[in-house]
Amino acid sequence: MDLISKEEFAELINYHGENCISIYIPTHRAGVEVNEKQDAIVFKNALQQ
């Protein structure tokens, strides 16, 4: 996964749409957590909150 540029970040923070959400959760690049899809489970649970 690539990092976003400063320009892309500025575009995102300046966007004011009718429906916008941000979800910030820690993720893993490799390892057991990725193989067991733990990040996907954490993301799904965050969406349900």
PDBQT receptor file of N, H, CA, C and O in Angstrom, charges set to zero:
ATOM      1  N   MET A   1       0.848  -1.176   0.000  1.00  0.00    +0.000 N 
ATOM      2  CA  MET A   1       0.000   0.000   0.000  1.00  0.00    +0.000 C 
ATOM      3  C   MET A   1       0.889   1.233   0.000  1.00  0.00    +0.000 C 
ATOM      4  O   MET A   1       1.829   1.332   0.789  1.00  0.00    +0.000 OA
ATOM      5  N   ASP A   2       0.591   2.161  -0.879  1.00  0.00    +0.000 N 
ATOM      6  H   ASP A   2      -0.172   2.081  -1.520  1.00  0.00    +0.000 HD
ATOM      7  CA  ASP A   2       1.361   3.393  -0.968  1.00  0.00    +0.000 C 
ATOM      8  C   ASP A   2       0.786   4.445  -0.032  1.00  0.00    +0.000 C 
ATOM      9  O   ASP A   2      -0.407   4.451   0.270  1.00  0.00    +0.000 OA
ATOM     10  N   LEU A   3       1.658   5.331   0.419  1.00  0.00    +0.000 N 
ATOM     11  H   LEU A   3       2.628   5.327   0.174  1.00  0.00    +0.000 HD
ATOM     12  CA  LEU A   3       1.205   6.460   1.220  1.00  0.00    +0.000 C 
ATOM     13  C   LEU A   3       0.608   7.510   0.290  1.00  0.00    +0.000 C 
ATOM     14  O   LEU A   3       1.012   7.631  -0.866  1.00  0.00    +0.000 OA
ATOM     15  N   ILE A   4      -0.352   8.265   0.804  1.00  0.00    +0.000 N 
ATOM     16  H   ILE A   4      -0.680   8.167   1.744  1.00  0.00    +0.000 HD
ATOM     17  CA  ILE A   4      -0.938   9.318  -0.026  1.00  0.00    +0.000 C 
ATOM     18  C   ILE A   4      -0.030  10.543   0.014  1.00  0.00    +0.000 C 
ATOM     19  O   ILE A   4       0.693  10.766   0.985  1.00  0.00    +0.000 OA
ATOM     20  N   SER A   5      -0.080  11.320  -1.042  1.00  0.00    +0.000 N 
ATOM     21  H   SER A   5      -0.667  11.139  -1.831  1.00  0.00    +0.000 HD
ATOM     22  CA  SER A   5       0.747  12.527  -1.127  1.00  0.00    +0.000 C 
ATOM     23  C   SER A   5       0.105  13.658  -0.318  1.00  0.00    +0.000 C 
ATOM     24  O   SER A   5      -1.054  13.569   0.089  1.00  0.00    +0.000 OA
ATOM     25  N   LYS A   6       0.872  14.708  -0.099  1.00  0.00    +0.000 N 
ATOM     26  H   LYS A   6       1.813  14.780  -0.430  1.00  0.00    +0.000 HD
ATOM     27  CA  LYS A   6       0.344  15.879   0.612  1.00  0.00    +0.000 C 
ATOM     28  C   LYS A   6      -0.821  16.492  -0.159  1.00  0.00    +0.000 C 
ATOM     29  O   LYS A   6      -1.791  16.965   0.433  1.00  0.00    +0.000 OA
ATOM     30  N   GLU A   7      -0.713  16.480  -1.485  1.00  0.00    +0.000 N 
ATOM     31  H   GLU A   7       0.075  16.096  -1.966  1.00  0.00    +0.000 HD
ATOM     32  CA  GLU A   7      -1.779  17.047  -2.314  1.00  0.00    +0.000 C 
ATOM     33  C   GLU A   7      -3.067  16.233  -2.187  1.00  0.00    +0.000 C 
ATOM     34  O   GLU A   7      -4.157  16.793  -2.080  1.00  0.00    +0.000 OA
ATOM     35  N   GLU A   8      -2.930  14.911  -2.201  1.00  0.00    +0.000 N 
ATOM     36  H   GLU A   8      -2.044  14.456  -2.288  1.00  0.00    +0.000 HD
ATOM     37  CA  GLU A   8      -4.106  14.052  -2.048  1.00  0.00    +0.000 C 
ATOM     38  C   GLU A   8      -4.727  14.231  -0.665  1.00  0.00    +0.000 C 
ATOM     39  O   GLU A   8      -5.950  14.254  -0.530  1.00  0.00    +0.000 OA
ATOM     40  N   PHE A   9      -3.888  14.357   0.356  1.00  0.00    +0.000 N 
ATOM     41  H   PHE A   9      -2.894  14.339   0.246  1.00  0.00    +0.000 HD
ATOM     42  CA  PHE A   9      -4.388  14.562   1.713  1.00  0.00    +0.000 C 
ATOM     43  C   PHE A   9      -5.133  15.886   1.812  1.00  0.00    +0.000 C 
ATOM     44  O   PHE A   9      -6.207  15.954   2.408  1.00  0.00    +0.000 OA
ATOM     45  N   ALA A  10      -4.564  16.941   1.227  1.00  0.00    +0.000 N 
ATOM     46  H   ALA A  10      -3.691  16.885   0.743  1.00  0.00    +0.000 HD
ATOM     47  CA  ALA A  10      -5.219  18.251   1.243  1.00  0.00    +0.000 C 
ATOM     48  C   ALA A  10      -6.568  18.186   0.537  1.00  0.00    +0.000 C 
ATOM     49  O   ALA A  10      -7.538  18.798   0.984  1.00  0.00    +0.000 OA
ATOM     50  N   GLU A  11      -6.626  17.449  -0.559  1.00  0.00    +0.000 N 
ATOM     51  H   GLU A  11      -5.838  16.952  -0.922  1.00  0.00    +0.000 HD
ATOM     52  CA  GLU A  11      -7.891  17.301  -1.286  1.00  0.00    +0.000 C 
ATOM     53  C   GLU A  11      -8.937  16.599  -0.424  1.00  0.00    +0.000 C 
ATOM     54  O   GLU A  11     -10.108  16.976  -0.421  1.00  0.00    +0.000 OA
ATOM     55  N   LEU A  12      -8.504  15.583   0.299  1.00  0.00    +0.000 N 
ATOM     56  H   LEU A  12      -7.553  15.276   0.296  1.00  0.00    +0.000 HD
ATOM     57  CA  LEU A  12      -9.433  14.851   1.163  1.00  0.00    +0.000 C 
ATOM     58  C   LEU A  12      -9.947  15.708   2.317  1.00  0.00    +0.000 C 
ATOM     59  O   LEU A  12     -11.138  15.675   2.627  1.00  0.00    +0.000 OA
ATOM     60  N   ILE A  13      -9.063  16.472   2.956  1.00  0.00    +0.000 N 
ATOM     61  H   ILE A  13      -8.095  16.499   2.704  1.00  0.00    +0.000 HD
ATOM     62  CA  ILE A  13      -9.514  17.261   4.111  1.00  0.00    +0.000 C 
ATOM     63  C   ILE A  13     -10.347  18.466   3.694  1.00  0.00    +0.000 C 
ATOM     64  O   ILE A  13     -11.091  19.018   4.505  1.00  0.00    +0.000 OA
ATOM     65  N   ASN A  14     -10.228  18.877   2.436  1.00  0.00    +0.000 N 
ATOM     66  H   ASN A  14      -9.624  18.429   1.777  1.00  0.00    +0.000 HD
ATOM     67  CA  ASN A  14     -11.024  20.004   1.952  1.00  0.00    +0.000 C 
ATOM     68  C   ASN A  14     -12.345  19.579   1.332  1.00  0.00    +0.000 C 
ATOM     69  O   ASN A  14     -13.138  20.431   0.932  1.00  0.00    +0.000 OA
ATOM     70  N   TYR A  15     -12.596  18.282   1.245  1.00  0.00    +0.000 N 
ATOM     71  H   TYR A  15     -11.952  17.590   1.570  1.00  0.00    +0.000 HD
ATOM     72  CA  TYR A  15     -13.841  17.786   0.670  1.00  0.00    +0.000 C 
ATOM     73  C   TYR A  15     -14.954  17.897   1.705  1.00  0.00    +0.000 C 
ATOM     74  O   TYR A  15     -14.810  17.421   2.831  1.00  0.00    +0.000 OA
ATOM     75  N   HIS A  16     -16.039  18.511   1.330  1.00  0.00    +0.000 N 
ATOM     76  H   HIS A  16     -16.155  18.897   0.415  1.00  0.00    +0.000 HD
ATOM     77  CA  HIS A  16     -17.185  18.674   2.228  1.00  0.00    +0.000 C 
ATOM     78  C   HIS A  16     -18.429  18.140   1.529  1.00  0.00    +0.000 C 
ATOM     79  O   HIS A  16     -19.211  18.906   0.966  1.00  0.00    +0.000 OA
ATOM     80  N   GLY A  17     -18.602  16.842   1.569  1.00  0.00    +0.000 N 
ATOM     81  H   GLY A  17     -17.967  16.221   2.027  1.00  0.00    +0.000 HD
ATOM     82  CA  GLY A  17     -19.760  16.214   0.950  1.00  0.00    +0.000 C 
ATOM     83  C   GLY A  17     -20.885  16.052   1.952  1.00  0.00    +0.000 C 
ATOM     84  O   GLY A  17     -20.724  16.311   3.145  1.00  0.00    +0.000 OA
ATOM     85  N   GLU A  18     -22.017  15.622   1.449  1.00  0.00    +0.000 N 
ATOM     86  H   GLU A  18     -22.148  15.412   0.480  1.00  0.00    +0.000 HD
ATOM     87  CA  GLU A  18     -23.182  15.424   2.307  1.00  0.00    +0.000 C 
ATOM     88  C   GLU A  18     -22.954  14.292   3.304  1.00  0.00    +0.000 C 
ATOM     89  O   GLU A  18     -23.310  14.413   4.476  1.00  0.00    +0.000 OA
ATOM     90  N   ASN A  19     -22.368  13.205   2.845  1.00  0.00    +0.000 N 
ATOM     91  H   ASN A  19     -22.079  13.107   1.893  1.00  0.00    +0.000 HD
ATOM     92  CA  ASN A  19     -22.118  12.050   3.710  1.00  0.00    +0.000 C 
ATOM     93  C   ASN A  19     -20.650  11.662   3.623  1.00  0.00    +0.000 C 
ATOM     94  O   ASN A  19     -20.206  11.136   2.603  1.00  0.00    +0.000 OA
ATOM     95  N   CYS A  20     -19.905  11.916   4.674  1.00  0.00    +0.000 N 
ATOM     96  H   CYS A  20     -20.266  12.343   5.502  1.00  0.00    +0.000 HD
ATOM     97  CA  CYS A  20     -18.478  11.567   4.708  1.00  0.00    +0.000 C 
ATOM     98  C   CYS A  20     -18.165  10.900   6.044  1.00  0.00    +0.000 C 
ATOM     99  O   CYS A  20     -18.656  11.324   7.090  1.00  0.00    +0.000 OA
ATOM    100  N   ILE A  21     -17.349   9.861   5.997  1.00  0.00    +0.000 N 
ATOM    101  H   ILE A  21     -16.950   9.517   5.147  1.00  0.00    +0.000 HD
ATOM    102  CA  ILE A  21     -16.878   9.230   7.225  1.00  0.00    +0.000 C 
ATOM    103  C   ILE A  21     -15.386   8.952   7.090  1.00  0.00    +0.000 C 
ATOM    104  O   ILE A  21     -14.862   8.825   5.984  1.00  0.00    +0.000 OA
ATOM    105  N   SER A  22     -14.723   8.861   8.214  1.00  0.00    +0.000 N 
ATOM    106  H   SER A  22     -15.149   8.964   9.113  1.00  0.00    +0.000 HD
ATOM    107  CA  SER A  22     -13.319   8.460   8.261  1.00  0.00    +0.000 C 
ATOM    108  C   SER A  22     -13.190   7.382   9.316  1.00  0.00    +0.000 C 
ATOM    109  O   SER A  22     -13.704   7.517  10.427  1.00  0.00    +0.000 OA
ATOM    110  N   ILE A  23     -12.505   6.318   8.963  1.00  0.00    +0.000 N 
ATOM    111  H   ILE A  23     -12.087   6.209   8.061  1.00  0.00    +0.000 HD
ATOM    112  CA  ILE A  23     -12.264   5.232   9.905  1.00  0.00    +0.000 C 
ATOM    113  C   ILE A  23     -10.761   5.041   9.996  1.00  0.00    +0.000 C 
ATOM    114  O   ILE A  23     -10.106   4.729   9.001  1.00  0.00    +0.000 OA
ATOM    115  N   TYR A  24     -10.218   5.228  11.182  1.00  0.00    +0.000 N 
ATOM    116  H   TYR A  24     -10.750   5.481  11.990  1.00  0.00    +0.000 HD
ATOM    117  CA  TYR A  24      -8.790   5.067  11.404  1.00  0.00    +0.000 C 
ATOM    118  C   TYR A  24      -8.574   3.859  12.292  1.00  0.00    +0.000 C 
ATOM    119  O   TYR A  24      -8.987   3.853  13.452  1.00  0.00    +0.000 OA
ATOM    120  N   ILE A  25      -7.936   2.846  11.758  1.00  0.00    +0.000 N 
ATOM    121  H   ILE A  25      -7.601   2.851  10.816  1.00  0.00    +0.000 HD
ATOM    122  CA  ILE A  25      -7.617   1.650  12.530  1.00  0.00    +0.000 C 
ATOM    123  C   ILE A  25      -6.203   1.207  12.166  1.00  0.00    +0.000 C 
ATOM    124  O   ILE A  25      -5.782   1.356  11.019  1.00  0.00    +0.000 OA
ATOM    125  N   PRO A  26      -5.478   0.670  13.125  1.00  0.00    +0.000 N 
ATOM    126  CA  PRO A  26      -4.144   0.153  12.797  1.00  0.00    +0.000 C 
ATOM    127  C   PRO A  26      -4.262  -1.101  11.937  1.00  0.00    +0.000 C 
ATOM    128  O   PRO A  26      -5.174  -1.907  12.124  1.00  0.00    +0.000 OA
ATOM    129  N   THR A  27      -3.348  -1.260  11.007  1.00  0.00    +0.000 N 
ATOM    130  H   THR A  27      -2.607  -0.606  10.856  1.00  0.00    +0.000 HD
ATOM    131  CA  THR A  27      -3.341  -2.436  10.142  1.00  0.00    +0.000 C 
ATOM    132  C   THR A  27      -1.938  -3.026  10.085  1.00  0.00    +0.000 C 
ATOM    133  O   THR A  27      -0.969  -2.399  10.513  1.00  0.00    +0.000 OA
ATOM    134  N   HIS A  28      -1.846  -4.220   9.559  1.00  0.00    +0.000 N 
ATOM    135  H   HIS A  28      -2.633  -4.729   9.211  1.00  0.00    +0.000 HD
ATOM    136  CA  HIS A  28      -0.571  -4.920   9.446  1.00  0.00    +0.000 C 
ATOM    137  C   HIS A  28      -0.208  -5.099   7.982  1.00  0.00    +0.000 C 
ATOM    138  O   HIS A  28      -1.086  -5.306   7.145  1.00  0.00    +0.000 OA
ATOM    139  N   ARG A  29       1.070  -5.020   7.669  1.00  0.00    +0.000 N 
ATOM    140  H   ARG A  29       1.783  -4.852   8.349  1.00  0.00    +0.000 HD
ATOM    141  CA  ARG A  29       1.535  -5.232   6.291  1.00  0.00    +0.000 C 
ATOM    142  C   ARG A  29       1.815  -6.699   6.016  1.00  0.00    +0.000 C 
ATOM    143  O   ARG A  29       1.682  -7.155   4.880  1.00  0.00    +0.000 OA
ATOM    144  N   ALA A  30       2.197  -7.438   7.038  1.00  0.00    +0.000 N 
ATOM    145  H   ALA A  30       2.305  -7.068   7.960  1.00  0.00    +0.000 HD
ATOM    146  CA  ALA A  30       2.548  -8.851   6.850  1.00  0.00    +0.000 C 
ATOM    147  C   ALA A  30       2.418  -9.565   8.182  1.00  0.00    +0.000 C 
ATOM    148  O   ALA A  30       2.257  -8.936   9.228  1.00  0.00    +0.000 OA
ATOM    149  N   GLY A  31       2.490 -10.874   8.131  1.00  0.00    +0.000 N 
ATOM    150  H   GLY A  31       2.620 -11.385   7.281  1.00  0.00    +0.000 HD
ATOM    151  CA  GLY A  31       2.489 -11.666   9.352  1.00  0.00    +0.000 C 
ATOM    152  C   GLY A  31       1.209 -12.446   9.557  1.00  0.00    +0.000 C 
ATOM    153  O   GLY A  31       0.338 -12.509   8.689  1.00  0.00    +0.000 OA
ATOM    154  N   VAL A  32       1.127 -13.033  10.725  1.00  0.00    +0.000 N 
ATOM    155  H   VAL A  32       1.835 -12.983  11.430  1.00  0.00    +0.000 HD
ATOM    156  CA  VAL A  32      -0.010 -13.885  11.075  1.00  0.00    +0.000 C 
ATOM    157  C   VAL A  32      -1.316 -13.106  11.016  1.00  0.00    +0.000 C 
ATOM    158  O   VAL A  32      -2.335 -13.632  10.568  1.00  0.00    +0.000 OA
ATOM    159  N   GLU A  33      -1.291 -11.859  11.464  1.00  0.00    +0.000 N 
ATOM    160  H   GLU A  33      -0.463 -11.432  11.828  1.00  0.00    +0.000 HD
ATOM    161  CA  GLU A  33      -2.514 -11.047  11.479  1.00  0.00    +0.000 C 
ATOM    162  C   GLU A  33      -3.096 -10.904  10.074  1.00  0.00    +0.000 C 
ATOM    163  O   GLU A  33      -4.314 -10.937   9.897  1.00  0.00    +0.000 OA
ATOM    164  N   VAL A  34      -2.231 -10.747   9.083  1.00  0.00    +0.000 N 
ATOM    165  H   VAL A  34      -1.241 -10.720   9.227  1.00  0.00    +0.000 HD
ATOM    166  CA  VAL A  34      -2.685 -10.618   7.698  1.00  0.00    +0.000 C 
ATOM    167  C   VAL A  34      -3.215 -11.956   7.205  1.00  0.00    +0.000 C 
ATOM    168  O   VAL A  34      -4.278 -12.020   6.587  1.00  0.00    +0.000 OA
ATOM    169  N   ASN A  35      -2.480 -13.014   7.475  1.00  0.00    +0.000 N 
ATOM    170  H   ASN A  35      -1.617 -12.962   7.976  1.00  0.00    +0.000 HD
ATOM    171  CA  ASN A  35      -2.892 -14.346   7.019  1.00  0.00    +0.000 C 
ATOM    172  C   ASN A  35      -4.230 -14.761   7.614  1.00  0.00    +0.000 C 
ATOM    173  O   ASN A  35      -5.021 -15.434   6.953  1.00  0.00    +0.000 OA
ATOM    174  N   GLU A  36      -4.485 -14.369   8.842  1.00  0.00    +0.000 N 
ATOM    175  H   GLU A  36      -3.842 -13.822   9.378  1.00  0.00    +0.000 HD
ATOM    176  CA  GLU A  36      -5.739 -14.739   9.505  1.00  0.00    +0.000 C 
ATOM    177  C   GLU A  36      -6.828 -13.694   9.289  1.00  0.00    +0.000 C 
ATOM    178  O   GLU A  36      -7.911 -13.796   9.865  1.00  0.00    +0.000 OA
ATOM    179  N   LYS A  37      -6.545 -12.693   8.465  1.00  0.00    +0.000 N 
ATOM    180  H   LYS A  37      -5.665 -12.609   7.997  1.00  0.00    +0.000 HD
ATOM    181  CA  LYS A  37      -7.508 -11.638   8.112  1.00  0.00    +0.000 C 
ATOM    182  C   LYS A  37      -8.050 -10.898   9.334  1.00  0.00    +0.000 C 
ATOM    183  O   LYS A  37      -9.212 -10.493   9.360  1.00  0.00    +0.000 OA
ATOM    184  N   GLN A  38      -7.196 -10.727  10.346  1.00  0.00    +0.000 N 
ATOM    185  H   GLN A  38      -6.252 -11.056  10.325  1.00  0.00    +0.000 HD
ATOM    186  CA  GLN A  38      -7.625 -10.030  11.560  1.00  0.00    +0.000 C 
ATOM    187  C   GLN A  38      -7.959  -8.571  11.279  1.00  0.00    +0.000 C 
ATOM    188  O   GLN A  38      -8.886  -8.024  11.876  1.00  0.00    +0.000 OA
ATOM    189  N   ASP A  39      -7.209  -7.929  10.370  1.00  0.00    +0.000 N 
ATOM    190  H   ASP A  39      -6.456  -8.374   9.885  1.00  0.00    +0.000 HD
ATOM    191  CA  ASP A  39      -7.496  -6.534  10.051  1.00  0.00    +0.000 C 
ATOM    192  C   ASP A  39      -8.876  -6.377   9.413  1.00  0.00    +0.000 C 
ATOM    193  O   ASP A  39      -9.584  -5.408   9.688  1.00  0.00    +0.000 OA
ATOM    194  N   ALA A  40      -9.253  -7.319   8.571  1.00  0.00    +0.000 N 
ATOM    195  H   ALA A  40      -8.678  -8.106   8.347  1.00  0.00    +0.000 HD
ATOM    196  CA  ALA A  40     -10.577  -7.272   7.940  1.00  0.00    +0.000 C 
ATOM    197  C   ALA A  40     -11.676  -7.400   8.985  1.00  0.00    +0.000 C 
ATOM    198  O   ALA A  40     -12.714  -6.747   8.881  1.00  0.00    +0.000 OA
ATOM    199  N   ILE A  41     -11.453  -8.231   9.982  1.00  0.00    +0.000 N 
ATOM    200  H   ILE A  41     -10.610  -8.762  10.067  1.00  0.00    +0.000 HD
ATOM    201  CA  ILE A  41     -12.438  -8.408  11.056  1.00  0.00    +0.000 C 
ATOM    202  C   ILE A  41     -12.553  -7.129  11.878  1.00  0.00    +0.000 C 
ATOM    203  O   ILE A  41     -13.657  -6.706  12.220  1.00  0.00    +0.000 OA
ATOM    204  N   VAL A  42     -11.412  -6.511  12.196  1.00  0.00    +0.000 N 
ATOM    205  H   VAL A  42     -10.515  -6.855  11.919  1.00  0.00    +0.000 HD
ATOM    206  CA  VAL A  42     -11.421  -5.256  12.958  1.00  0.00    +0.000 C 
ATOM    207  C   VAL A  42     -12.150  -4.178  12.160  1.00  0.00    +0.000 C 
ATOM    208  O   VAL A  42     -12.932  -3.411  12.722  1.00  0.00    +0.000 OA
ATOM    209  N   PHE A  43     -11.898  -4.117  10.850  1.00  0.00    +0.000 N 
ATOM    210  H   PHE A  43     -11.263  -4.740  10.393  1.00  0.00    +0.000 HD
ATOM    211  CA  PHE A  43     -12.567  -3.137   9.994  1.00  0.00    +0.000 C 
ATOM    212  C   PHE A  43     -14.073  -3.366   9.969  1.00  0.00    +0.000 C 
ATOM    213  O   PHE A  43     -14.847  -2.418  10.100  1.00  0.00    +0.000 OA
ATOM    214  N   LYS A  44     -14.489  -4.608   9.803  1.00  0.00    +0.000 N 
ATOM    215  H   LYS A  44     -13.860  -5.378   9.697  1.00  0.00    +0.000 HD
ATOM    216  CA  LYS A  44     -15.919  -4.938   9.785  1.00  0.00    +0.000 C 
ATOM    217  C   LYS A  44     -16.578  -4.529  11.100  1.00  0.00    +0.000 C 
ATOM    218  O   LYS A  44     -17.673  -3.966  11.095  1.00  0.00    +0.000 OA
ATOM    219  N   ASN A  45     -15.922  -4.805  12.218  1.00  0.00    +0.000 N 
ATOM    220  H   ASN A  45     -15.033  -5.262  12.222  1.00  0.00    +0.000 HD
ATOM    221  CA  ASN A  45     -16.473  -4.440  13.523  1.00  0.00    +0.000 C 
ATOM    222  C   ASN A  45     -16.546  -2.927  13.687  1.00  0.00    +0.000 C 
ATOM    223  O   ASN A  45     -17.492  -2.418  14.289  1.00  0.00    +0.000 OA
ATOM    224  N   ALA A  46     -15.563  -2.200  13.162  1.00  0.00    +0.000 N 
ATOM    225  H   ALA A  46     -14.795  -2.613  12.673  1.00  0.00    +0.000 HD
ATOM    226  CA  ALA A  46     -15.582  -0.738  13.245  1.00  0.00    +0.000 C 
ATOM    227  C   ALA A  46     -16.752  -0.168  12.445  1.00  0.00    +0.000 C 
ATOM    228  O   ALA A  46     -17.378   0.805  12.864  1.00  0.00    +0.000 OA
ATOM    229  N   LEU A  47     -17.044  -0.768  11.305  1.00  0.00    +0.000 N 
ATOM    230  H   LEU A  47     -16.536  -1.559  10.964  1.00  0.00    +0.000 HD
ATOM    231  CA  LEU A  47     -18.175  -0.306  10.492  1.00  0.00    +0.000 C 
ATOM    232  C   LEU A  47     -19.508  -0.516  11.198  1.00  0.00    +0.000 C 
ATOM    233  O   LEU A  47     -20.441   0.264  11.011  1.00  0.00    +0.000 OA
ATOM    234  N   GLN A  48     -19.599  -1.561  12.004  1.00  0.00    +0.000 N 
ATOM    235  H   GLN A  48     -18.840  -2.195  12.156  1.00  0.00    +0.000 HD
ATOM    236  CA  GLN A  48     -20.854  -1.881  12.683  1.00  0.00    +0.000 C 
ATOM    237  C   GLN A  48     -21.103  -0.999  13.902  1.00  0.00    +0.000 C 
ATOM    238  O   GLN A  48     -22.219  -0.976  14.421  1.00  0.00    +0.000 OA
ATOM    239  N   GLN A  49     -20.096  -0.279  14.366  1.00  0.00    +0.000 N 
ATOM    240  H   GLN A  49     -19.190  -0.298  13.945  1.00  0.00    +0.000 HD
ATOM    241  CA  GLN A  49     -20.268   0.558  15.569  1.00  0.00    +0.000 C 
ATOM    242  C   GLN A  49     -21.014   1.826  15.270  1.00  0.00    +0.000 C 
ATOM    243  O   GLN A  49     -21.241   2.636  16.169  1.00  0.00    +0.000 OA
TER     244      GLN A  49
